[in-house]
Amino acid sequence: MSNRTPLNNVIAYGMAICAVGVAVACPVAAQQTMPLQQEYETAFDLATSGAAFDAAVLLFEAVRELPGDDPALAEALIGPAQLLVFIAASLTDYNDWMRFLNHVVDEDNHVTDQLIASGLRAGMPGQGRRFVGYHGLKTASGDEHQAVKVAALFARAAPYWLANMPQNRNEYHSAVAEMVLRYPNLSLSRHVIEMSVWRTAKEAAMSGERDVHLFQDVLYAGGREEPILAVSPGLQAIKQALPSLNIKDIDDATIAQLADLLNEARDPEVRYALLCLLDRLELTPKWRALLRSALQRLARPMPRTADEALARLMLVHFALEDGNDGLLRAQLAQLMPSKPLPPTPERNLYVEYVWAARQAAGYFTRYGRYGPAKQAHEALANRFPTTRVAQQALEAINAMDTDPVAASLKAIDQHARLERKRKPVFDKEALYNDIIDNTDFSPLRQALLARTRSEQDDERPGGPPSARPGHPARR
C-alpha cells in the first residue's frame, strides 16, 4: 500500500501525466489567443490615453470570443483579467463600475462575463459581494468552457484570495488538489503550489516568527517535500540555497547564494520564484546590499518577463527602506510602463507599479522633498490621464502647493499606519527623529519637533500640562 497522502498523490500523479507526454498544444493555443492578445494591447493603449471605460468594454468583448475547448487558454486570460481588475480598482470610480455592471456585463449569456465579474466581486469590500463572487466562481469552475473552468478553479485555489473568500481551508485544499490533479501541465498549477510558499514567508515576516518551514501549508494539507519540489524548478533552487527550507536558517551566506542563483539562472520562472521568496522576507540592510546588483542586472526599462518587472519593484522597495534618494529617482524614471506588462498569476503588476510610484511620492513628501514627490505624481497623471489615479495625483500636487507642511504630516501619518500593520514593532518616534535629522525643509522640522513635544506630554502621567491640576487652563 502506498504511504502517500491525498495531496501527495495528486502531485505525483500530475508529474506522471507530464512524463508520458500529455502536454498543451502550444502552437494551436498561441494561434487561438492571438486576437485576444491584440485586443489586450489595444485596451492598454486606451487605458493609458484617457479611455479606461472603453478599454474595459473592449476586454470583456474580446474574452467572450475565447474558445472553450482548451484549458490551456486560461493562461491567456491572465494579462487581460489583471488589466481589467486594475481599471476597476484604480482607474475608474464607483459610478463607472456600476454603469459597467448594469450596461456591459451580461452574465446570463456569457460565462466569461460571469467568471470575471465574480472574480472582481470576490476581491471587493463587503461580505455580501464576496459571498456572491465566491459562489459565482464555484459555479464557473464546473462549467463546460474549459478556460473558464480552469481560471475559476485557480481563483479558488490561489492563496491570496483566501482571506476574502467565504470558504474554509478544506475547500481551499480541495481546490488546490483538483487544480494540480486535473491540470498538471499548466503553469497555473505550479503557481498554486508556489504561492502557498510565498504566503507562508510573508505571514512569518509580518508576525516576526523565525522558526517557520516554507512548505508548512502544503505539508499540512498532506503533501510531501519531494513531490512538491518536483513540480517547481524555482523551489528546487531555493532548497539549494536553504536545505532546511526553514526561515530561521537564513543568514548572510544564504542570501549571497540566492543572489548567485539569480545571476546564474537562465529560466525566468526560476528567477521569478527566487524573487518571490526574497520579496516576502524581512531583509536586513546587509542582505539588500548583497542582492542589489543582481536586481539591477535584471531590471529593464520595459520588462519582457515577470522577473524583470519584479526586480524593478524590489529596487524601488530597497531604495525606500534604505532612504536612497538617488536609487529611488533612477528607478522611478523607468517605472511607468509604455506597453502591457508581462502577466503573472502571482500578483497584479499594474496595481503594484502604481503603488510603488505612490510609495515613492509619499517618501519624498514625508521628508519635505516636494520636487521629486511632484514628479512621481506627475508621472502617474501623465501615464493614466483622466482617471482616478490621475485625479488623486493632481490632488496630491495641489495639497503640496497649498500647505506643504500639512501634506507632509498627512504622508507621515499614512506611512505610520501602514508600518504598524506590516511590522510587529514600529517605532514612530524613530520615524519622526529621522525626518527631523534629514529634512532640508525647516518649517517641517519645526512642525515635527512641536508634534513630538506634544505627544510626549500626552504620554506622561497626568496627561499634557494643560490637563494637570494647577495649570492655568484648569483654574
Protein Blocks (a to p, Z undefined) as FASTA:
>chain_A
ZZbdfklmmmmmmmmmmmnopacdfklmmmmmmmmmmmmmmmmmmmmnopamlmmmmmmm
mmmmpcfkbfklmmmmmmmmmmmmmmmmmmpcfklmmmmmmmmmcfklomklmmmmmmmm
mmpgcjklmmmmmmmmmmmmmcfblklmmmmmmmmmpmklmmmpccdfklmmmmmmmmmm
mmmmbmklmmmmmmmmmmmmmmmmmnopabdcfklmmmmnopafklmmmmmmklmmmmmm
mmnopaklpcfklmmmmmmmmmmpmbfklmmmmmmmmmmpccdfklmmmmmmmmmmmpcf
bafbfklmmmmmmmmmmmmmnopaklmmmmmmmmpccbdcdddfkbcfklmmmmmmmmmm
mmmmmnopaklmmmmmmmmmmmmghifklmmmmmmmmmmmmmmmlmmmmmmmmmmmmmmm
mpmbacfklmmmmmmmmpcbfklmmmmmmmmmmmmmmmpghiafklpghiaklZZ
